[in-house]
Amino acid sequence: MHIDIDKDTCIGAGQCALSAPNVFTQDDDGFSALVPGHEDGGGDPMVREAARACPVGAITVSGG
């Protein structure tokens, strides 16, 4: 699976990190980032839910 975070759209709400903390985290500025080693979602079933939870639609998930 491919996960894309639009850094220009992200407002740092943190809903992704709450929904799928094994895949999403927040960087030093508070914006969404992928946990190192889990850039492909790591098989976490909550990745798509995390994308849906983003209040500004900054996360796109495609593929498997």
mmJSON file of the N, C-alpha and C atoms, coordinates in Angstrom:
{"data_MODEL":{"atom_site":{
"group_PDB":["ATOM","ATOM","ATOM","ATOM","ATOM","ATOM","ATOM","ATOM","ATOM","ATOM","ATOM","ATOM","ATOM","ATOM","ATOM","ATOM","ATOM","ATOM","ATOM","ATOM","ATOM","ATOM","ATOM","ATOM","ATOM","ATOM","ATOM","ATOM","ATOM","ATOM","ATOM","ATOM","ATOM","ATOM","ATOM","ATOM","ATOM","ATOM","ATOM","ATOM","ATOM","ATOM","ATOM","ATOM","ATOM","ATOM","ATOM","ATOM","ATOM","ATOM","ATOM","ATOM","ATOM","ATOM","ATOM","ATOM","ATOM","ATOM","ATOM","ATOM","ATOM","ATOM","ATOM","ATOM","ATOM","ATOM","ATOM","ATOM","ATOM","ATOM","ATOM","ATOM","ATOM","ATOM","ATOM","ATOM","ATOM","ATOM","ATOM","ATOM","ATOM","ATOM","ATOM","ATOM","ATOM","ATOM","ATOM","ATOM","ATOM","ATOM","ATOM","ATOM","ATOM","ATOM","ATOM","ATOM","ATOM","ATOM","ATOM","ATOM","ATOM","ATOM","ATOM","ATOM","ATOM","ATOM","ATOM","ATOM","ATOM","ATOM","ATOM","ATOM","ATOM","ATOM","ATOM","ATOM","ATOM","ATOM","ATOM","ATOM","ATOM","ATOM","ATOM","ATOM","ATOM","ATOM","ATOM","ATOM","ATOM","ATOM","ATOM","ATOM","ATOM","ATOM","ATOM","ATOM","ATOM","ATOM","ATOM","ATOM","ATOM","ATOM","ATOM","ATOM","ATOM","ATOM","ATOM","ATOM","ATOM","ATOM","ATOM","ATOM","ATOM","ATOM","ATOM","ATOM","ATOM","ATOM","ATOM","ATOM","ATOM","ATOM","ATOM","ATOM","ATOM","ATOM","ATOM","ATOM","ATOM","ATOM","ATOM","ATOM","ATOM","ATOM","ATOM","ATOM","ATOM","ATOM","ATOM","ATOM","ATOM","ATOM","ATOM","ATOM","ATOM","ATOM","ATOM","ATOM","ATOM","ATOM","ATOM","ATOM"],
"id":[1,2,3,4,5,6,7,8,9,10,11,12,13,14,15,16,17,18,19,20,21,22,23,24,25,26,27,28,29,30,31,32,33,34,35,36,37,38,39,40,41,42,43,44,45,46,47,48,49,50,51,52,53,54,55,56,57,58,59,60,61,62,63,64,65,66,67,68,69,70,71,72,73,74,75,76,77,78,79,80,81,82,83,84,85,86,87,88,89,90,91,92,93,94,95,96,97,98,99,100,101,102,103,104,105,106,107,108,109,110,111,112,113,114,115,116,117,118,119,120,121,122,123,124,125,126,127,128,129,130,131,132,133,134,135,136,137,138,139,140,141,142,143,144,145,146,147,148,149,150,151,152,153,154,155,156,157,158,159,160,161,162,163,164,165,166,167,168,169,170,171,172,173,174,175,176,177,178,179,180,181,182,183,184,185,186,187,188,189,190,191,192],
"type_symbol":["N","C","C","N","C","C","N","C","C","N","C","C","N","C","C","N","C","C","N","C","C","N","C","C","N","C","C","N","C","C","N","C","C","N","C","C","N","C","C","N","C","C","N","C","C","N","C","C","N","C","C","N","C","C","N","C","C","N","C","C","N","C","C","N","C","C","N","C","C","N","C","C","N","C","C","N","C","C","N","C","C","N","C","C","N","C","C","N","C","C","N","C","C","N","C","C","N","C","C","N","C","C","N","C","C","N","C","C","N","C","C","N","C","C","N","C","C","N","C","C","N","C","C","N","C","C","N","C","C","N","C","C","N","C","C","N","C","C","N","C","C","N","C","C","N","C","C","N","C","C","N","C","C","N","C","C","N","C","C","N","C","C","N","C","C","N","C","C","N","C","C","N","C","C","N","C","C","N","C","C","N","C","C","N","C","C","N","C","C","N","C","C"],
"label_atom_id":["N","CA","C","N","CA","C","N","CA","C","N","CA","C","N","CA","C","N","CA","C","N","CA","C","N","CA","C","N","CA","C","N","CA","C","N","CA","C","N","CA","C","N","CA","C","N","CA","C","N","CA","C","N","CA","C","N","CA","C","N","CA","C","N","CA","C","N","CA","C","N","CA","C","N","CA","C","N","CA","C","N","CA","C","N","CA","C","N","CA","C","N","CA","C","N","CA","C","N","CA","C","N","CA","C","N","CA","C","N","CA","C","N","CA","C","N","CA","C","N","CA","C","N","CA","C","N","CA","C","N","CA","C","N","CA","C","N","CA","C","N","CA","C","N","CA","C","N","CA","C","N","CA","C","N","CA","C","N","CA","C","N","CA","C","N","CA","C","N","CA","C","N","CA","C","N","CA","C","N","CA","C","N","CA","C","N","CA","C","N","CA","C","N","CA","C","N","CA","C","N","CA","C","N","CA","C","N","CA","C","N","CA","C","N","CA","C","N","CA","C","N","CA","C"],
"label_alt_id":[null,null,null,null,null,null,null,null,null,null,null,null,null,null,null,null,null,null,null,null,null,null,null,null,null,null,null,null,null,null,null,null,null,null,null,null,null,null,null,null,null,null,null,null,null,null,null,null,null,null,null,null,null,null,null,null,null,null,null,null,null,null,null,null,null,null,null,null,null,null,null,null,null,null,null,null,null,null,null,null,null,null,null,null,null,null,null,null,null,null,null,null,null,null,null,null,null,null,null,null,null,null,null,null,null,null,null,null,null,null,null,null,null,null,null,null,null,null,null,null,null,null,null,null,null,null,null,null,null,null,null,null,null,null,null,null,null,null,null,null,null,null,null,null,null,null,null,null,null,null,null,null,null,null,null,null,null,null,null,null,null,null,null,null,null,null,null,null,null,null,null,null,null,null,null,null,null,null,null,null,null,null,null,null,null,null,null,null,null,null,null,null],
"label_comp_id":["MET","MET","MET","HIS","HIS","HIS","ILE","ILE","ILE","ASP","ASP","ASP","ILE","ILE","ILE","ASP","ASP","ASP","LYS","LYS","LYS","ASP","ASP","ASP","THR","THR","THR","CYS","CYS","CYS","ILE","ILE","ILE","GLY","GLY","GLY","ALA","ALA","ALA","GLY","GLY","GLY","GLN","GLN","GLN","CYS","CYS","CYS","ALA","ALA","ALA","LEU","LEU","LEU","SER","SER","SER","ALA","ALA","ALA","PRO","PRO","PRO","ASN","ASN","ASN","VAL","VAL","VAL","PHE","PHE","PHE","THR","THR","THR","GLN","GLN","GLN","ASP","ASP","ASP","ASP","ASP","ASP","ASP","ASP","ASP","GLY","GLY","GLY","PHE","PHE","PHE","SER","SER","SER","ALA","ALA","ALA","LEU","LEU","LEU","VAL","VAL","VAL","PRO","PRO","PRO","GLY","GLY","GLY","HIS","HIS","HIS","GLU","GLU","GLU","ASP","ASP","ASP","GLY","GLY","GLY","GLY","GLY","GLY","GLY","GLY","GLY","ASP","ASP","ASP","PRO","PRO","PRO","MET","MET","MET","VAL","VAL","VAL","ARG","ARG","ARG","GLU","GLU","GLU","ALA","ALA","ALA","ALA","ALA","ALA","ARG","ARG","ARG","ALA","ALA","ALA","CYS","CYS","CYS","PRO","PRO","PRO","VAL","VAL","VAL","GLY","GLY","GLY","ALA","ALA","ALA","ILE","ILE","ILE","THR","THR","THR","VAL","VAL","VAL","SER","SER","SER","GLY","GLY","GLY","GLY","GLY","GLY"],
"label_asym_id":["A","A","A","A","A","A","A","A","A","A","A","A","A","A","A","A","A","A","A","A","A","A","A","A","A","A","A","A","A","A","A","A","A","A","A","A","A","A","A","A","A","A","A","A","A","A","A","A","A","A","A","A","A","A","A","A","A","A","A","A","A","A","A","A","A","A","A","A","A","A","A","A","A","A","A","A","A","A","A","A","A","A","A","A","A","A","A","A","A","A","A","A","A","A","A","A","A","A","A","A","A","A","A","A","A","A","A","A","A","A","A","A","A","A","A","A","A","A","A","A","A","A","A","A","A","A","A","A","A","A","A","A","A","A","A","A","A","A","A","A","A","A","A","A","A","A","A","A","A","A","A","A","A","A","A","A","A","A","A","A","A","A","A","A","A","A","A","A","A","A","A","A","A","A","A","A","A","A","A","A","A","A","A","A","A","A","A","A","A","A","A","A"],
"label_entity_id":["1","1","1","1","1","1","1","1","1","1","1","1","1","1","1","1","1","1","1","1","1","1","1","1","1","1","1","1","1","1","1","1","1","1","1","1","1","1","1","1","1","1","1","1","1","1","1","1","1","1","1","1","1","1","1","1","1","1","1","1","1","1","1","1","1","1","1","1","1","1","1","1","1","1","1","1","1","1","1","1","1","1","1","1","1","1","1","1","1","1","1","1","1","1","1","1","1","1","1","1","1","1","1","1","1","1","1","1","1","1","1","1","1","1","1","1","1","1","1","1","1","1","1","1","1","1","1","1","1","1","1","1","1","1","1","1","1","1","1","1","1","1","1","1","1","1","1","1","1","1","1","1","1","1","1","1","1","1","1","1","1","1","1","1","1","1","1","1","1","1","1","1","1","1","1","1","1","1","1","1","1","1","1","1","1","1","1","1","1","1","1","1"],
"label_seq_id":[1,1,1,2,2,2,3,3,3,4,4,4,5,5,5,6,6,6,7,7,7,8,8,8,9,9,9,10,10,10,11,11,11,12,12,12,13,13,13,14,14,14,15,15,15,16,16,16,17,17,17,18,18,18,19,19,19,20,20,20,21,21,21,22,22,22,23,23,23,24,24,24,25,25,25,26,26,26,27,27,27,28,28,28,29,29,29,30,30,30,31,31,31,32,32,32,33,33,33,34,34,34,35,35,35,36,36,36,37,37,37,38,38,38,39,39,39,40,40,40,41,41,41,42,42,42,43,43,43,44,44,44,45,45,45,46,46,46,47,47,47,48,48,48,49,49,49,50,50,50,51,51,51,52,52,52,53,53,53,54,54,54,55,55,55,56,56,56,57,57,57,58,58,58,59,59,59,60,60,60,61,61,61,62,62,62,63,63,63,64,64,64],
"pdbx_PDB_ins_code":[null,null,null,null,null,null,null,null,null,null,null,null,null,null,null,null,null,null,null,null,null,null,null,null,null,null,null,null,null,null,null,null,null,null,null,null,null,null,null,null,null,null,null,null,null,null,null,null,null,null,null,null,null,null,null,null,null,null,null,null,null,null,null,null,null,null,null,null,null,null,null,null,null,null,null,null,null,null,null,null,null,null,null,null,null,null,null,null,null,null,null,null,null,null,null,null,null,null,null,null,null,null,null,null,null,null,null,null,null,null,null,null,null,null,null,null,null,null,null,null,null,null,null,null,null,null,null,null,null,null,null,null,null,null,null,null,null,null,null,null,null,null,null,null,null,null,null,null,null,null,null,null,null,null,null,null,null,null,null,null,null,null,null,null,null,null,null,null,null,null,null,null,null,null,null,null,null,null,null,null,null,null,null,null,null,null,null,null,null,null,null,null],
"Cartn_x":[0.845,0.0,0.892,0.416,1.17,0.398,1.1,0.496,1.166,0.348,0.875,0.277,1.132,0.689,0.991,-0.039,0.136,0.545,1.814,2.357,1.83,1.424,0.881,-0.548,-1.245,-2.628,-2.737,-1.835,-1.87,-1.895,-2.791,-2.876,-2.4,-1.974,-1.455,-2.523,-3.711,-4.795,-4.473,-3.672,-3.244,-4.217,-5.31,-6.29,-5.704,-4.778,-4.151,-3.332,-2.566,-1.734,-2.58,-3.741,-4.654,-5.294,-5.605,-6.282,-5.351,-4.147,-3.181,-1.791,-1.578,-0.305,0.91,0.69,1.815,2.347,1.557,1.929,2.172,1.333,1.425,1.94,2.701,3.183,3.123,3.614,3.703,5.163,5.588,6.984,7.226,8.41,8.775,7.922,7.32,6.448,4.985,4.696,3.326,2.533,3.181,2.482,2.635,1.714,1.68,2.948,3.388,4.551,4.342,5.071,4.992,6.068,5.719,6.667,7.727,9.004,10.05,9.867,9.974,9.803,8.37,7.442,6.028,5.46,6.327,5.914,4.897,4.828,3.881,2.617,2.471,1.304,1.494,2.509,2.809,1.663,0.72,-0.41,-1.44,-1.299,-2.231,-3.599,-4.641,-5.971,-6.569,-5.966,-6.504,-5.978,-5.097,-4.51,-5.593,-6.497,-7.565,-8.491,-8.749,-9.559,-8.84,-7.533,-6.751,-6.856,-6.816,-6.958,-8.342,-9.367,-10.733,-10.898,-10.165,-10.283,-9.622,-8.766,-8.084,-9.117,-9.203,-10.231,-10.029,-8.824,-8.568,-8.234,-8.33,-8.085,-6.655,-5.698,-4.29,-3.648,-4.356,-3.77,-4.476,-3.68,-4.205,-3.582,-4.433,-3.968,-4.368,-3.404,-3.71,-3.054,-3.6,-3.06,-3.474,-2.926,-3.215,-3.419],
"Cartn_y":[-1.164,0.0,1.228,2.287,3.54,4.59,5.267,6.299,7.62,8.615,9.935,10.944,11.77,12.835,14.159,14.954,16.267,17.239,17.521,18.37,19.802,20.244,21.593,21.688,20.553,20.522,20.18,19.364,18.896,20.073,19.99,21.03,20.517,19.261,18.707,18.343,17.973,17.612,16.338,15.439,14.233,13.076,13.194,12.112,10.846,10.997,9.826,9.061,9.793,9.153,8.485,9.038,8.416,7.163,7.193,6.064,4.902,5.19,4.138,4.523,4.465,4.911,4.07,2.88,2.068,2.551,3.384,3.844,5.354,6.112,7.572,8.126,9.198,9.933,11.406,12.253,13.67,14.085,14.909,15.339,16.423,16.969,17.956,19.218,19.476,20.643,20.303,19.038,18.624,18.14,18.039,17.596,16.095,15.523,14.083,13.592,12.427,11.764,10.262,9.508,8.053,7.526,6.532,5.911,5.203,5.46,4.79,3.272,2.682,1.242,0.826,1.769,1.468,2.344,2.789,3.661,3.019,1.677,0.972,0.559,1.057,0.735,-0.453,-1.248,-2.383,-3.357,-3.39,-4.294,-3.854,-2.648,-2.158,-1.889,-2.557,-2.379,-1.0,-0.232,1.079,2.222,1.928,2.978,3.728,3.01,3.681,4.478,3.976,4.718,6.001,5.924,7.111,8.163,7.737,8.673,9.309,8.507,9.052,10.014,9.768,10.605,11.973,12.121,13.4,14.482,15.542,16.561,17.4,17.386,18.191,17.329,16.004,15.107,15.119,15.26,15.356,14.002,12.89,11.567,10.805,10.266,9.44,8.056,7.042,5.647,4.978,4.353,3.643,2.266,1.384,0.03,-0.84,-2.052,-3.143,-3.04],
"Cartn_z":[0.0,0.0,0.0,-0.627,-0.68,0.118,1.024,1.85,1.51,1.189,0.867,1.841,2.433,3.323,2.646,2.385,1.776,2.885,2.961,4.032,3.946,2.749,2.606,3.128,3.189,3.644,5.132,5.628,7.015,7.991,8.989,10.019,11.38,11.444,12.685,13.701,13.233,14.151,14.933,14.355,15.058,15.026,14.276,14.221,13.61,12.678,12.061,13.092,13.905,14.921,15.998,16.272,17.236,16.663,15.364,14.709,14.409,13.971,13.591,14.107,15.417,15.989,15.594,15.052,14.59,13.251,12.556,11.22,11.188,11.892,11.854,13.173,13.059,14.218,13.851,14.719,14.405,14.488,13.528,13.499,14.554,14.587,15.6,15.542,14.381,14.223,14.471,14.779,15.076,13.883,12.727,11.53,11.326,10.58,10.344,9.66,10.101,9.514,9.637,8.85,8.923,9.865,10.657,11.565,10.713,10.961,10.192,10.213,9.027,8.882,8.604,8.677,8.423,7.307,6.414,5.327,4.389,4.404,3.538,4.305,5.51,6.317,7.224,6.987,7.843,8.046,7.112,7.234,8.258,8.801,9.815,9.186,9.666,9.092,9.372,10.251,10.606,9.733,8.78,7.945,7.172,6.553,5.788,6.703,7.882,8.858,9.271,9.439,9.783,8.687,7.433,6.315,6.336,6.611,6.686,7.864,8.94,10.138,9.985,8.992,8.792,8.461,9.277,9.053,7.79,7.234,6.033,4.82,4.95,3.818,3.317,4.225,3.825,3.526,3.838,3.683,2.568,1.663,0.569,0.689,0.635,0.695,-0.606,-1.262,-2.505,-2.487,-3.275,-3.363,-2.201,-2.203,-1.359,0.048],
"occupancy":[1.0,1.0,1.0,1.0,1.0,1.0,1.0,1.0,1.0,1.0,1.0,1.0,1.0,1.0,1.0,1.0,1.0,1.0,1.0,1.0,1.0,1.0,1.0,1.0,1.0,1.0,1.0,1.0,1.0,1.0,1.0,1.0,1.0,1.0,1.0,1.0,1.0,1.0,1.0,1.0,1.0,1.0,1.0,1.0,1.0,1.0,1.0,1.0,1.0,1.0,1.0,1.0,1.0,1.0,1.0,1.0,1.0,1.0,1.0,1.0,1.0,1.0,1.0,1.0,1.0,1.0,1.0,1.0,1.0,1.0,1.0,1.0,1.0,1.0,1.0,1.0,1.0,1.0,1.0,1.0,1.0,1.0,1.0,1.0,1.0,1.0,1.0,1.0,1.0,1.0,1.0,1.0,1.0,1.0,1.0,1.0,1.0,1.0,1.0,1.0,1.0,1.0,1.0,1.0,1.0,1.0,1.0,1.0,1.0,1.0,1.0,1.0,1.0,1.0,1.0,1.0,1.0,1.0,1.0,1.0,1.0,1.0,1.0,1.0,1.0,1.0,1.0,1.0,1.0,1.0,1.0,1.0,1.0,1.0,1.0,1.0,1.0,1.0,1.0,1.0,1.0,1.0,1.0,1.0,1.0,1.0,1.0,1.0,1.0,1.0,1.0,1.0,1.0,1.0,1.0,1.0,1.0,1.0,1.0,1.0,1.0,1.0,1.0,1.0,1.0,1.0,1.0,1.0,1.0,1.0,1.0,1.0,1.0,1.0,1.0,1.0,1.0,1.0,1.0,1.0,1.0,1.0,1.0,1.0,1.0,1.0,1.0,1.0,1.0,1.0,1.0,1.0],
"B_iso_or_equiv":[0.0,0.0,0.0,0.0,0.0,0.0,0.0,0.0,0.0,0.0,0.0,0.0,0.0,0.0,0.0,0.0,0.0,0.0,0.0,0.0,0.0,0.0,0.0,0.0,0.0,0.0,0.0,0.0,0.0,0.0,0.0,0.0,0.0,0.0,0.0,0.0,0.0,0.0,0.0,0.0,0.0,0.0,0.0,0.0,0.0,0.0,0.0,0.0,0.0,0.0,0.0,0.0,0.0,0.0,0.0,0.0,0.0,0.0,0.0,0.0,0.0,0.0,0.0,0.0,0.0,0.0,0.0,0.0,0.0,0.0,0.0,0.0,0.0,0.0,0.0,0.0,0.0,0.0,0.0,0.0,0.0,0.0,0.0,0.0,0.0,0.0,0.0,0.0,0.0,0.0,0.0,0.0,0.0,0.0,0.0,0.0,0.0,0.0,0.0,0.0,0.0,0.0,0.0,0.0,0.0,0.0,0.0,0.0,0.0,0.0,0.0,0.0,0.0,0.0,0.0,0.0,0.0,0.0,0.0,0.0,0.0,0.0,0.0,0.0,0.0,0.0,0.0,0.0,0.0,0.0,0.0,0.0,0.0,0.0,0.0,0.0,0.0,0.0,0.0,0.0,0.0,0.0,0.0,0.0,0.0,0.0,0.0,0.0,0.0,0.0,0.0,0.0,0.0,0.0,0.0,0.0,0.0,0.0,0.0,0.0,0.0,0.0,0.0,0.0,0.0,0.0,0.0,0.0,0.0,0.0,0.0,0.0,0.0,0.0,0.0,0.0,0.0,0.0,0.0,0.0,0.0,0.0,0.0,0.0,0.0,0.0,0.0,0.0,0.0,0.0,0.0,0.0],
"pdbx_formal_charge":[null,null,null,null,null,null,null,null,null,null,null,null,null,null,null,null,null,null,null,null,null,null,null,null,null,null,null,null,null,null,null,null,null,null,null,null,null,null,null,null,null,null,null,null,null,null,null,null,null,null,null,null,null,null,null,null,null,null,null,null,null,null,null,null,null,null,null,null,null,null,null,null,null,null,null,null,null,null,null,null,null,null,null,null,null,null,null,null,null,null,null,null,null,null,null,null,null,null,null,null,null,null,null,null,null,null,null,null,null,null,null,null,null,null,null,null,null,null,null,null,null,null,null,null,null,null,null,null,null,null,null,null,null,null,null,null,null,null,null,null,null,null,null,null,null,null,null,null,null,null,null,null,null,null,null,null,null,null,null,null,null,null,null,null,null,null,null,null,null,null,null,null,null,null,null,null,null,null,null,null,null,null,null,null,null,null,null,null,null,null,null,null],
"auth_seq_id":[1,1,1,2,2,2,3,3,3,4,4,4,5,5,5,6,6,6,7,7,7,8,8,8,9,9,9,10,10,10,11,11,11,12,12,12,13,13,13,14,14,14,15,15,15,16,16,16,17,17,17,18,18,18,19,19,19,20,20,20,21,21,21,22,22,22,23,23,23,24,24,24,25,25,25,26,26,26,27,27,27,28,28,28,29,29,29,30,30,30,31,31,31,32,32,32,33,33,33,34,34,34,35,35,35,36,36,36,37,37,37,38,38,38,39,39,39,40,40,40,41,41,41,42,42,42,43,43,43,44,44,44,45,45,45,46,46,46,47,47,47,48,48,48,49,49,49,50,50,50,51,51,51,52,52,52,53,53,53,54,54,54,55,55,55,56,56,56,57,57,57,58,58,58,59,59,59,60,60,60,61,61,61,62,62,62,63,63,63,64,64,64],
"auth_comp_id":["MET","MET","MET","HIS","HIS","HIS","ILE","ILE","ILE","ASP","ASP","ASP","ILE","ILE","ILE","ASP","ASP","ASP","LYS","LYS","LYS","ASP","ASP","ASP","THR","THR","THR","CYS","CYS","CYS","ILE","ILE","ILE","GLY","GLY","GLY","ALA","ALA","ALA","GLY","GLY","GLY","GLN","GLN","GLN","CYS","CYS","CYS","ALA","ALA","ALA","LEU","LEU","LEU","SER","SER","SER","ALA","ALA","ALA","PRO","PRO","PRO","ASN","ASN","ASN","VAL","VAL","VAL","PHE","PHE","PHE","THR","THR","THR","GLN","GLN","GLN","ASP","ASP","ASP","ASP","ASP","ASP","ASP","ASP","ASP","GLY","GLY","GLY","PHE","PHE","PHE","SER","SER","SER","ALA","ALA","ALA","LEU","LEU","LEU","VAL","VAL","VAL","PRO","PRO","PRO","GLY","GLY","GLY","HIS","HIS","HIS","GLU","GLU","GLU","ASP","ASP","ASP","GLY","GLY","GLY","GLY","GLY","GLY","GLY","GLY","GLY","ASP","ASP","ASP","PRO","PRO","PRO","MET","MET","MET","VAL","VAL","VAL","ARG","ARG","ARG","GLU","GLU","GLU","ALA","ALA","ALA","ALA","ALA","ALA","ARG","ARG","ARG","ALA","ALA","ALA","CYS","CYS","CYS","PRO","PRO","PRO","VAL","VAL","VAL","GLY","GLY","GLY","ALA","ALA","ALA","ILE","ILE","ILE","THR","THR","THR","VAL","VAL","VAL","SER","SER","SER","GLY","GLY","GLY","GLY","GLY","GLY"],
"auth_asym_id":["A","A","A","A","A","A","A","A","A","A","A","A","A","A","A","A","A","A","A","A","A","A","A","A","A","A","A","A","A","A","A","A","A","A","A","A","A","A","A","A","A","A","A","A","A","A","A","A","A","A","A","A","A","A","A","A","A","A","A","A","A","A","A","A","A","A","A","A","A","A","A","A","A","A","A","A","A","A","A","A","A","A","A","A","A","A","A","A","A","A","A","A","A","A","A","A","A","A","A","A","A","A","A","A","A","A","A","A","A","A","A","A","A","A","A","A","A","A","A","A","A","A","A","A","A","A","A","A","A","A","A","A","A","A","A","A","A","A","A","A","A","A","A","A","A","A","A","A","A","A","A","A","A","A","A","A","A","A","A","A","A","A","A","A","A","A","A","A","A","A","A","A","A","A","A","A","A","A","A","A","A","A","A","A","A","A","A","A","A","A","A","A"],
"auth_atom_id":["N","CA","C","N","CA","C","N","CA","C","N","CA","C","N","CA","C","N","CA","C","N","CA","C","N","CA","C","N","CA","C","N","CA","C","N","CA","C","N","CA","C","N","CA","C","N","CA","C","N","CA","C","N","CA","C","N","CA","C","N","CA","C","N","CA","C","N","CA","C","N","CA","C","N","CA","C","N","CA","C","N","CA","C","N","CA","C","N","CA","C","N","CA","C","N","CA","C","N","CA","C","N","CA","C","N","CA","C","N","CA","C","N","CA","C","N","CA","C","N","CA","C","N","CA","C","N","CA","C","N","CA","C","N","CA","C","N","CA","C","N","CA","C","N","CA","C","N","CA","C","N","CA","C","N","CA","C","N","CA","C","N","CA","C","N","CA","C","N","CA","C","N","CA","C","N","CA","C","N","CA","C","N","CA","C","N","CA","C","N","CA","C","N","CA","C","N","CA","C","N","CA","C","N","CA","C","N","CA","C","N","CA","C","N","CA","C","N","CA","C","N","CA","C"],
"pdbx_PDB_model_num":[1,1,1,1,1,1,1,1,1,1,1,1,1,1,1,1,1,1,1,1,1,1,1,1,1,1,1,1,1,1,1,1,1,1,1,1,1,1,1,1,1,1,1,1,1,1,1,1,1,1,1,1,1,1,1,1,1,1,1,1,1,1,1,1,1,1,1,1,1,1,1,1,1,1,1,1,1,1,1,1,1,1,1,1,1,1,1,1,1,1,1,1,1,1,1,1,1,1,1,1,1,1,1,1,1,1,1,1,1,1,1,1,1,1,1,1,1,1,1,1,1,1,1,1,1,1,1,1,1,1,1,1,1,1,1,1,1,1,1,1,1,1,1,1,1,1,1,1,1,1,1,1,1,1,1,1,1,1,1,1,1,1,1,1,1,1,1,1,1,1,1,1,1,1,1,1,1,1,1,1,1,1,1,1,1,1,1,1,1,1,1,1]
}}}
